[in-house]
Amino acid sequence: MNTTGNAGSKNNLTAPEIIRRSGLAAMLAGILFIVIQMMHPADTLSSVNTNAWTITHYLTISMSLLALVGITGIFVRQLEHVGWLGLAGYLLFSFEFVLLTALTFIEAFILPLLTTEAPTFVEGFLGLSSGAGSKFELGALVAVGPVSAVAYLLGGLLFGIATLRAGILSRAAAGLLAFGAVASLAAAVLPHELGRIAAFPMGLGLVWLGYSLWSEKRI
């Protein structure tokens, strides 16, 4: 009976093991983040009903959810060491991925239904992502782009700095994540398609931090 009980306890996931495995989610999110940049079709009306558009946005939703799991595990692992700086970074960074999930849901499931009946609205909505602006009155949606950019920049920067200072996970990976957030500023001056390259350091930072968490033998 004792042998059975011990075997059963080995099969139970502990909280530290769950946290460690969340590193896999961060790794997958980082890989998808890079892949999506390379395959994302142009933000134009003609792209919205293509297979490439559908696949890319399904992957983006998956990436955002994986990133939420991954950065939550990274934050919890360092909870006692990152302080208010880490908390602020985590909340902002998480908010960015929540917002991205909501916007991507609209792009994946709603915009394709409106390309014929409301093409001006669709083009206006796409302009939020591409930075082209909108001729259609979008109301409060106009603020989505700037809010998302600030959450991504400040969230990634603060989260990376706090992780670096904590010294629990790879400091080089944390520095790369922080640099990836700052690199997003390049998207403001580069053409939209080239600006996607600026997302590569962030993706690599997520992969590296996720691996740093997952490769820990004990927490």
C-alpha positions as CSV (number, residue, x, y, z in Angstrom):
1,M,0.0,0.0,0.0
2,N,2.8,2.4,0.8
3,T,4.4,1.6,-2.6
4,T,1.2,2.5,-4.4
5,G,0.8,5.7,-2.4
6,N,4.3,6.8,-3.2
7,A,3.9,6.0,-6.9
8,G,0.7,8.0,-6.9
9,S,2.3,11.0,-5.3
10,K,5.0,11.0,-8.0
11,N,2.3,11.4,-10.6
12,N,0.9,14.5,-8.9
13,L,2.0,17.8,-10.3
14,T,3.4,20.2,-7.7
15,A,3.1,23.9,-7.9
16,P,6.8,24.3,-8.5
17,E,6.6,21.8,-11.4
18,I,3.6,23.6,-12.9
19,I,5.6,26.9,-12.7
20,R,8.6,25.2,-14.4
21,R,6.5,23.8,-17.2
22,S,5.0,27.2,-17.9
23,G,8.5,27.9,-19.3
24,L,7.5,25.6,-22.2
25,A,4.5,27.9,-22.9
26,A,6.8,30.9,-23.0
27,M,9.2,29.1,-25.4
28,L,6.3,28.2,-27.8
29,A,4.9,31.7,-27.6
30,G,8.3,33.2,-28.5
31,I,8.7,30.8,-31.5
32,L,5.2,31.6,-32.7
33,F,5.8,35.3,-32.2
34,I,8.7,35.1,-34.7
35,V,7.0,32.8,-37.1
36,I,3.9,35.1,-37.3
37,Q,6.0,38.1,-38.2
38,M,7.5,36.1,-41.2
39,M,4.1,34.8,-42.5
40,H,1.7,37.7,-41.7
41,P,-0.1,38.8,-44.9
42,A,-0.4,42.5,-45.7
43,D,-3.0,44.4,-43.7
44,T,-5.2,45.0,-46.7
45,L,-8.8,44.3,-47.5
46,S,-7.9,41.7,-50.1
47,S,-6.0,39.6,-47.5
48,V,-8.8,39.3,-45.0
49,N,-10.5,36.3,-46.6
50,T,-7.4,34.3,-47.5
51,N,-6.2,31.1,-45.8
52,A,-3.0,32.9,-44.8
53,W,-5.0,35.5,-42.9
54,T,-7.0,32.8,-41.1
55,I,-4.0,30.7,-40.1
56,T,-1.9,33.7,-39.0
57,H,-4.6,35.0,-36.7
58,Y,-5.4,31.6,-35.2
59,L,-1.7,31.3,-34.4
60,T,-1.6,34.8,-33.0
61,I,-4.5,33.9,-30.6
62,S,-2.6,30.8,-29.6
63,M,0.6,32.7,-29.1
64,S,-1.1,35.3,-26.9
65,L,-2.6,32.7,-24.6
66,L,0.7,30.8,-24.4
67,A,2.5,34.1,-23.6
68,L,0.1,34.8,-20.8
69,V,0.8,31.4,-19.2
70,G,4.5,31.8,-19.8
71,I,5.0,35.2,-18.4
72,T,2.8,34.4,-15.4
73,G,5.0,31.4,-14.6
74,I,8.1,33.6,-15.0
75,F,6.6,36.3,-12.7
76,V,5.5,33.8,-10.0
77,R,8.9,32.1,-10.0
78,Q,10.5,35.5,-9.1
79,L,7.6,36.9,-7.0
80,E,9.6,37.6,-3.9
81,H,12.4,39.3,-5.8
82,V,11.0,41.5,-8.6
83,G,9.1,44.0,-6.3
84,W,6.7,46.6,-7.6
85,L,8.7,47.1,-10.7
86,G,8.2,43.5,-11.7
87,L,4.5,43.7,-10.8
88,A,4.0,46.8,-12.9
89,G,5.8,45.2,-15.8
90,Y,3.9,42.0,-15.5
91,L,0.5,43.7,-15.4
92,L,1.3,45.9,-18.4
93,F,2.8,43.1,-20.4
94,S,-0.1,40.8,-19.6
95,F,-2.6,43.5,-20.6
96,E,-0.9,43.8,-24.0
97,F,-1.5,40.1,-24.7
98,V,-5.1,40.2,-23.4
99,L,-5.7,43.2,-25.7
100,L,-3.9,41.5,-28.6
101,T,-6.2,38.4,-28.1
102,A,-9.3,40.5,-28.3
103,L,-8.2,42.4,-31.4
104,T,-7.0,39.3,-33.1
105,F,-10.4,37.6,-32.4
106,I,-12.1,40.5,-34.2
107,E,-9.6,40.3,-37.2
108,A,-10.0,36.5,-37.4
109,F,-13.7,36.0,-37.0
110,I,-15.5,39.3,-37.6
111,L,-13.7,41.3,-40.3
112,P,-14.0,38.5,-42.9
113,L,-17.8,38.8,-42.5
114,L,-17.7,42.5,-43.2
115,T,-15.5,42.7,-46.2
116,T,-18.4,43.0,-48.6
117,E,-21.0,44.9,-46.6
118,A,-18.6,47.3,-44.7
119,P,-15.3,47.4,-46.5
120,T,-14.5,50.9,-45.3
121,F,-14.8,49.8,-41.7
122,V,-12.6,46.8,-42.4
123,E,-9.9,49.0,-44.0
124,G,-10.2,51.4,-41.1
125,F,-9.7,48.7,-38.6
126,L,-6.8,47.3,-40.4
127,G,-5.3,50.8,-40.4
128,L,-5.1,50.5,-36.6
129,S,-2.5,47.8,-36.9
130,S,-0.6,49.1,-39.9
131,G,-0.5,52.6,-38.7
132,A,-2.1,53.8,-41.9
133,G,-4.9,55.4,-40.1
134,S,-8.6,55.3,-40.8
135,K,-11.1,57.3,-42.9
136,F,-13.9,55.6,-41.0
137,E,-15.0,56.9,-37.6
138,L,-13.9,54.2,-35.2
139,G,-14.5,56.1,-32.0
140,A,-12.7,54.8,-28.9
141,L,-11.0,52.1,-31.1
142,V,-8.6,54.7,-32.3
143,A,-6.9,54.7,-28.9
144,V,-6.3,50.9,-29.1
145,G,-3.1,51.3,-31.1
146,P,-1.3,53.8,-28.8
147,V,-2.5,51.9,-25.6
148,S,-1.2,48.6,-27.0
149,A,2.1,50.1,-28.0
150,V,2.7,51.6,-24.5
151,A,1.7,48.4,-22.8
152,Y,4.1,46.4,-25.0
153,L,7.0,48.9,-24.6
154,L,6.7,49.7,-20.9
155,G,5.5,46.2,-19.9
156,G,8.3,44.4,-21.7
157,L,10.9,46.9,-20.6
158,L,9.9,46.9,-16.9
159,F,9.4,43.1,-16.8
160,G,12.8,42.5,-18.4
161,I,14.6,44.9,-16.1
162,A,12.9,43.5,-13.0
163,T,13.8,39.9,-14.1
164,L,17.4,41.0,-14.8
165,R,17.7,42.6,-11.3
166,A,16.1,39.6,-9.6
167,G,18.9,37.3,-10.9
168,I,16.8,34.1,-10.6
169,L,16.6,33.4,-14.3
170,S,19.0,34.1,-17.1
171,R,20.0,37.8,-17.0
172,A,21.0,37.8,-20.6
173,A,17.6,36.5,-21.6
174,A,15.9,39.2,-19.4
175,G,18.1,41.9,-21.1
176,L,17.1,40.6,-24.5
177,L,13.5,40.8,-23.6
178,A,13.9,44.4,-22.4
179,F,15.8,45.3,-25.6
180,G,13.1,43.6,-27.6
181,A,10.5,46.0,-26.0
182,V,12.6,49.0,-26.9
183,A,13.3,47.7,-30.4
184,S,9.5,48.1,-31.0
185,L,10.2,51.8,-31.4
186,A,11.8,51.0,-34.7
187,A,8.4,50.0,-36.0
188,A,7.4,53.7,-35.8
189,V,10.0,54.8,-38.3
190,L,10.3,51.7,-40.6
191,P,7.7,50.5,-43.2
192,H,5.2,48.3,-41.5
193,E,6.5,45.1,-43.2
194,L,10.1,45.8,-42.2
195,G,9.0,46.9,-38.7
196,R,7.9,43.3,-38.0
197,I,11.6,42.4,-37.9
198,A,11.9,44.5,-34.8
199,A,9.7,41.9,-33.0
200,F,12.4,39.2,-33.4
201,P,14.4,40.1,-30.2
202,M,11.2,39.9,-28.2
203,G,10.4,36.5,-29.5
204,L,13.9,35.3,-28.8
205,G,13.8,36.8,-25.3
206,L,10.6,34.9,-24.5
207,V,12.1,31.6,-25.8
208,W,15.3,32.1,-23.8
209,L,13.5,33.1,-20.6
210,G,11.1,30.2,-21.0
211,Y,14.0,27.8,-21.4
212,S,15.7,29.3,-18.4
213,L,12.6,28.6,-16.3
214,W,11.9,25.1,-17.8
215,S,15.5,23.9,-17.5
216,E,15.6,24.5,-13.8
217,K,15.8,21.2,-12.0
218,R,14.4,22.4,-8.8
219,I,12.4,25.5,-7.7
